[in-house]
Amino acid sequence: MAVVWRAFDTSLERDVALKEPLTPPNADEATAAEFSRRFVREGKAAARLNHPGIVTIYSADIYDGRPVIAMELIEGRTLSAILEAGPIEPHSVLAVLDQLLEAVDYAHCRGVVHRDIKPENVFIGEDGRVKLADFGIAHVESSAALTQAGTIMGTPGYMAPEQVVGAPVGAQADIFAIGVIAYEMLTGRHPFGLSTGIAPATVMYRIVHEAPAPLGLDLYSPDAVRLADIVSRAMAKSVESRYQTAEEMRLALYAGAPSSGLQQVRSPTGNGSALNTSILFLAGVVAVLTIVLIYLVAFPHQPVSGRATTELVTTSTVPVEGSAEPGGGTGRAEESAPGSSVQPNDGRLPEGHPQIGSGN
């Protein structure tokens, strides 16, 4: 629906991205003019969103008769480019969802529904920060008249069932799209067959009428079990059966999460990780003291090595917070290196991939 140019802002001396819509070739003059006005108006509505997880809009206006949105240029890659290498390890999926849902909830709380969330619109910066772009067809409460009832807008494969049939959409449509993206990250395939070359009409029919194939994850992994339940609810056919807010879905990422899962996903309150660390440390100390006591009772003439005790403390204490504070990154997507793999060993992507960490 649009083309994006890399440009240089001569006033502030910085690189920016310029987005220009592609007006339908058969549109008459009045339709084209209305299309341009709507594009600029919705661009200005998105510009009021000031969040580190949302691409910053600098300006939206008509220049020399051409509608243009000037925005932040992101140095990084799209999630779609990363997914070309295959599925992503559950720890990194949690980190991406955490940041994406936080940004989407921020937009929803300000009356903006994206309506076109897909891997191409999710950028992973070089610092690991997740940024959501392209609010070109966003629904804004204050300008609801811009979108006529019965109009189908979105990308086949990521539209919610109500979006496919032209019904009114709300925050739950974005949640459905995020569920589809989570499914893709975990499995490396689209839940309704979009990645296999099936016709868009067939994909949309499946979205409305058919359940996706099971995730097929290793259910011995606590993260995989939790994510399977979250993805299933996010992609429910009925609006009422899904998470009603992005924050509700985000909080589900933490429900019953083991410490290993929280290493890559920060606590939504900022205090949960510190509390878990203290509890685990005390449990480790108690365990070590118990072992030492048993050792002394069973072998009273054998000295207890201070080195052995240190090693036990090390192995008994499980750290909770392990991700560094990411910086703010900007830039555009680049293709992934041939032969690269998205299979992190410690919740991070291997060398050659942007590190997906939690955003603060």
C-alpha positions as CSV (number, residue, x, y, z in Angstrom):
1,M,0.0,0.0,0.0
2,A,3.0,2.3,0.2
3,V,6.7,2.8,-0.6
4,V,9.3,3.8,1.9
5,W,12.3,6.0,1.0
6,R,15.5,6.5,2.8
7,A,16.0,10.3,3.0
8,F,18.2,12.9,4.7
9,D,16.7,15.7,6.8
10,T,18.8,18.8,5.9
11,S,17.4,20.8,8.7
12,L,18.3,18.5,11.6
13,E,21.0,16.6,9.6
14,R,19.8,13.1,10.2
15,D,18.6,10.1,8.1
16,V,14.8,9.5,8.1
17,A,12.3,7.3,6.4
18,L,9.7,8.8,4.1
19,K,6.5,6.8,3.6
20,E,4.4,7.6,0.5
21,P,1.1,5.7,-0.1
22,L,0.4,4.1,-3.5
23,T,-2.9,5.5,-4.7
24,P,-5.0,2.9,-6.5
25,P,-4.4,3.4,-10.2
26,N,-8.1,3.4,-11.1
27,A,-9.1,6.0,-8.5
28,D,-10.7,9.2,-9.6
29,E,-9.5,12.6,-8.5
30,A,-11.9,12.9,-5.6
31,T,-11.1,9.4,-4.3
32,A,-7.4,10.0,-4.6
33,A,-7.7,13.3,-2.7
34,E,-9.7,11.6,0.1
35,F,-7.1,8.8,0.2
36,S,-4.3,11.3,0.7
37,R,-6.1,13.2,3.4
38,R,-6.9,10.1,5.3
39,F,-3.3,8.9,5.0
40,V,-2.0,12.2,6.5
41,R,-4.7,12.3,9.2
42,E,-4.0,8.8,10.4
43,G,-0.2,9.6,10.2
44,K,-0.8,12.5,12.5
45,A,-2.8,10.4,14.9
46,A,0.0,7.9,15.1
47,A,2.4,10.7,15.7
48,R,0.9,11.3,19.1
49,L,2.1,7.9,20.2
50,N,5.4,8.4,22.1
51,H,6.7,5.0,23.1
52,P,10.1,3.4,22.7
53,G,8.5,0.3,21.2
54,I,6.7,2.3,18.4
55,V,8.5,4.0,15.5
56,T,8.5,7.7,16.0
57,I,6.6,9.9,13.5
58,Y,8.2,13.2,12.8
59,S,5.7,14.8,10.5
60,A,2.7,13.9,8.2
61,D,1.6,16.3,5.4
62,I,1.1,16.8,1.7
63,Y,4.2,18.0,-0.1
64,D,3.9,19.1,-3.8
65,G,0.6,17.3,-4.0
66,R,2.0,14.0,-2.5
67,P,1.1,12.7,0.9
68,V,4.2,11.8,3.0
69,I,4.9,10.6,6.5
70,A,8.4,11.3,7.8
71,M,9.5,8.9,10.5
72,E,12.3,7.4,12.4
73,L,14.7,5.2,10.4
74,I,15.4,1.9,12.1
75,E,18.8,0.2,11.9
76,G,18.0,-3.5,12.2
77,R,16.0,-6.2,10.6
78,T,12.3,-7.1,10.3
79,L,11.0,-10.1,12.2
80,S,10.0,-11.6,8.8
81,A,13.7,-11.5,7.8
82,I,14.7,-13.2,11.0
83,L,12.0,-15.9,10.6
84,E,13.5,-16.9,7.2
85,A,16.1,-18.8,9.2
86,G,13.5,-20.9,11.0
87,P,11.7,-20.9,14.4
88,I,12.9,-18.9,17.4
89,E,13.7,-20.4,20.8
90,P,10.9,-19.9,23.4
91,H,13.0,-17.6,25.6
92,S,13.4,-15.1,22.7
93,V,9.8,-15.4,21.8
94,L,8.8,-14.4,25.3
95,A,11.1,-11.4,25.0
96,V,9.7,-10.3,21.7
97,L,6.1,-10.7,22.9
98,D,6.8,-8.8,26.1
99,Q,8.0,-5.7,24.2
100,L,5.4,-5.9,21.4
101,L,2.5,-6.3,23.7
102,E,3.7,-3.4,25.9
103,A,3.8,-1.1,22.8
104,V,0.4,-2.3,21.5
105,D,-1.2,-1.8,24.9
106,Y,0.2,1.7,25.0
107,A,-1.4,2.5,21.6
108,H,-4.8,0.8,22.6
109,C,-5.0,2.9,25.8
110,R,-4.8,6.0,23.5
111,G,-7.6,4.9,21.2
112,V,-5.3,3.6,18.4
113,V,-5.8,0.0,17.0
114,H,-3.0,-0.9,14.5
115,R,-5.0,-3.4,12.4
116,D,-2.0,-4.5,10.4
117,I,0.5,-6.1,12.8
118,K,2.6,-8.7,10.9
119,P,6.3,-9.7,10.9
120,E,7.1,-7.1,8.2
121,N,6.0,-4.4,10.6
122,V,7.9,-5.6,13.6
123,F,11.6,-4.5,13.7
124,I,14.4,-5.9,15.9
125,G,17.0,-3.1,16.4
126,E,20.7,-3.8,16.6
127,D,20.3,-3.3,20.4
128,G,17.6,-5.9,20.7
129,R,14.7,-3.5,21.1
130,V,11.5,-4.4,19.4
131,K,9.7,-1.6,17.5
132,L,6.3,-1.6,15.8
133,A,5.9,0.3,12.6
134,D,3.3,1.2,10.0
135,F,0.1,2.6,11.5
136,G,-1.0,3.5,8.0
137,I,-4.4,1.8,8.3
138,A,-4.8,2.2,12.0
139,H,-8.2,2.8,13.5
140,V,-8.4,5.9,15.6
141,E,-11.4,6.4,17.9
142,S,-11.5,10.1,17.3
143,S,-11.6,9.6,13.5
144,A,-13.8,6.4,13.3
145,A,-15.7,7.9,10.3
146,L,-12.6,7.5,8.2
147,T,-13.1,3.8,8.0
148,Q,-16.5,2.7,6.5
149,A,-18.3,-0.3,7.9
150,G,-17.9,-3.3,5.7
151,T,-14.5,-2.3,4.4
152,I,-11.9,-5.0,4.6
153,M,-8.5,-3.6,5.5
154,G,-5.4,-5.5,6.6
155,T,-3.0,-8.2,5.4
156,P,-4.4,-11.7,4.5
157,G,-3.0,-14.1,7.1
158,Y,-2.9,-11.7,10.0
159,M,-6.5,-10.3,10.0
160,A,-8.8,-11.5,12.8
161,P,-12.0,-13.3,11.8
162,E,-14.1,-10.2,12.4
163,Q,-11.7,-8.2,10.3
164,V,-12.0,-10.7,7.4
165,V,-15.8,-10.4,7.2
166,G,-15.7,-6.6,7.5
167,A,-17.1,-6.3,11.0
168,P,-16.0,-3.6,13.4
169,V,-12.6,-4.2,14.9
170,G,-11.1,-3.4,18.3
171,A,-8.0,-4.2,20.3
172,Q,-8.8,-8.0,20.1
173,A,-8.0,-7.9,16.3
174,D,-4.4,-6.8,17.1
175,I,-4.2,-9.5,19.8
176,F,-5.2,-12.1,17.2
177,A,-2.4,-10.9,14.8
178,I,0.1,-11.1,17.7
179,G,-1.0,-14.7,18.3
180,V,-0.4,-15.6,14.7
181,I,3.1,-14.0,14.9
182,A,3.8,-15.9,18.1
183,Y,2.8,-19.2,16.3
184,E,5.2,-18.4,13.5
185,M,8.1,-17.6,15.8
186,L,7.6,-20.9,17.7
187,T,7.1,-23.2,14.7
188,G,8.6,-21.4,11.7
189,R,5.4,-21.8,9.7
190,H,2.1,-19.8,9.3
191,P,-0.9,-21.3,11.2
192,F,-3.2,-20.9,8.2
193,G,-0.8,-21.8,5.4
194,L,0.1,-18.3,4.2
195,S,3.8,-19.3,4.0
196,T,3.1,-22.3,1.7
197,G,1.8,-20.2,-1.2
198,I,-1.9,-20.9,-0.6
199,A,-4.3,-18.3,-2.2
200,P,-5.1,-15.4,0.1
201,A,-8.8,-16.1,-0.2
202,T,-8.2,-19.7,1.1
203,V,-6.1,-18.4,4.0
204,M,-8.9,-15.9,5.0
205,Y,-11.5,-18.7,4.8
206,R,-9.3,-20.8,7.2
207,I,-9.0,-17.9,9.6
208,V,-12.8,-17.7,9.9
209,H,-13.7,-21.4,9.8
210,E,-10.7,-23.7,10.6
211,A,-8.5,-24.2,13.6
212,P,-4.8,-24.0,13.1
213,A,-2.6,-27.1,13.2
214,P,-1.3,-27.9,16.7
215,L,2.0,-26.2,17.6
216,G,3.8,-29.4,18.0
217,L,6.2,-28.0,20.7
218,D,8.3,-29.9,23.2
219,L,5.7,-29.8,26.0
220,Y,8.3,-30.8,28.5
221,S,9.5,-27.2,28.4
222,P,7.5,-25.0,30.9
223,D,7.9,-22.0,28.5
224,A,6.5,-24.0,25.6
225,V,3.5,-25.2,27.6
226,R,2.7,-21.7,28.7
227,L,3.2,-20.2,25.3
228,A,1.0,-22.9,23.6
229,D,-1.9,-21.9,25.9
230,I,-1.3,-18.2,25.3
231,V,-1.2,-18.6,21.5
232,S,-4.3,-20.7,21.5
233,R,-6.3,-18.2,23.4
234,A,-5.0,-15.2,21.4
235,M,-6.1,-16.9,18.1
236,A,-9.6,-17.8,19.3
237,K,-12.3,-17.3,16.6
238,S,-14.6,-15.5,19.0
239,V,-13.6,-12.0,20.1
240,E,-14.9,-12.7,23.6
241,S,-12.7,-15.8,23.9
242,R,-9.5,-13.9,23.3
243,Y,-7.5,-11.8,25.7
244,Q,-9.5,-8.6,26.0
245,T,-6.4,-6.3,26.3
246,A,-2.8,-6.6,25.3
247,E,-1.8,-6.1,28.9
248,E,-3.9,-9.1,29.9
249,M,-2.0,-11.2,27.4
250,R,1.3,-9.8,28.5
251,L,0.7,-10.6,32.1
252,A,-0.1,-14.2,31.0
253,L,3.6,-14.5,29.9
254,Y,4.5,-14.4,33.6
255,A,1.9,-16.6,35.2
256,G,3.7,-19.5,36.9
257,A,6.9,-18.6,35.0
258,P,10.0,-20.4,36.3
259,S,13.1,-18.3,37.0
260,S,14.7,-19.5,33.7
261,G,11.9,-17.9,31.7
262,L,12.2,-14.6,33.6
263,Q,15.9,-14.2,32.7
264,Q,14.9,-12.9,29.3
265,V,11.6,-11.3,30.1
266,R,11.6,-8.5,32.7
267,S,8.9,-8.4,35.4
268,P,5.9,-6.1,34.5
269,T,6.0,-4.5,37.9
270,G,9.8,-4.2,38.1
271,N,9.8,-5.9,41.6
272,G,9.0,-9.5,40.8
273,S,12.5,-10.4,39.7
274,A,14.2,-9.0,42.8
275,L,11.7,-10.8,45.0
276,N,12.3,-14.1,43.2
277,T,16.1,-13.6,43.5
278,S,15.9,-13.1,47.2
279,I,13.7,-16.2,47.7
280,L,15.9,-18.4,45.5
281,F,19.1,-17.1,47.3
282,L,17.6,-17.9,50.7
283,A,16.5,-21.4,49.5
284,G,20.0,-22.0,48.2
285,V,21.6,-21.0,51.5
286,V,19.2,-23.2,53.5
287,A,20.0,-26.1,51.1
288,V,23.7,-25.7,51.5
289,L,23.6,-25.5,55.3
290,T,21.5,-28.6,55.4
291,I,24.0,-30.5,53.3
292,V,26.9,-29.3,55.4
293,L,25.1,-30.4,58.6
294,I,24.4,-33.8,57.3
295,Y,28.0,-34.1,56.2
296,L,29.3,-33.2,59.6
297,V,27.0,-35.6,61.4
298,A,27.8,-38.5,59.0
299,F,31.5,-37.8,58.8
300,P,32.6,-36.0,62.0
301,H,36.3,-36.5,61.3
302,Q,36.2,-35.2,57.7
303,P,36.9,-31.4,57.3
304,V,34.5,-29.4,55.1
305,S,36.3,-27.7,52.3
306,G,35.4,-24.0,51.9
307,R,35.8,-24.5,48.2
308,A,33.2,-27.2,48.1
309,T,30.7,-25.0,49.9
310,T,31.3,-22.2,47.5
311,E,30.6,-24.5,44.6
312,L,27.4,-25.7,46.2
313,V,26.2,-22.1,46.8
314,T,27.0,-21.3,43.1
315,T,25.0,-24.2,41.8
316,S,22.1,-23.8,44.2
317,T,21.5,-20.1,43.5
318,V,19.6,-19.4,40.3
319,P,19.9,-15.8,38.9
320,V,16.7,-14.2,37.7
321,E,17.7,-11.0,36.0
322,G,20.2,-11.6,33.2
323,S,19.4,-9.2,30.4
324,A,21.2,-5.9,30.0
325,E,19.5,-2.5,29.7
326,P,19.1,-2.0,25.9
327,G,19.8,1.3,24.3
328,G,17.6,3.1,21.8
329,G,18.2,2.0,18.3
330,T,17.1,3.3,14.9
331,G,17.2,2.1,11.4
332,R,15.8,0.1,8.5
333,A,15.6,-3.6,7.9
334,E,18.5,-5.6,6.4
335,E,18.5,-9.1,5.0
336,S,19.7,-11.8,7.2
337,A,23.0,-13.5,6.4
338,P,22.8,-16.7,4.4
339,G,23.0,-19.8,6.5
340,S,22.3,-17.9,9.7
341,S,20.3,-19.7,12.4
342,V,17.8,-18.4,14.9
343,Q,18.4,-21.0,17.6
344,P,19.7,-19.3,20.7
345,N,21.4,-21.3,23.4
346,D,20.7,-18.9,26.3
347,G,17.6,-17.0,25.2
348,R,19.6,-14.8,22.8
349,L,20.1,-15.1,19.1
350,P,23.5,-16.5,17.9
351,E,26.1,-14.3,16.3
352,G,24.8,-12.7,13.1
353,H,21.4,-12.1,14.6
354,P,20.2,-9.1,16.6
355,Q,20.0,-9.9,20.3
356,I,16.4,-10.0,21.3
357,G,16.3,-8.6,24.8
358,S,13.7,-7.1,27.0
359,G,12.8,-3.4,26.7
360,N,12.6,-1.1,29.6
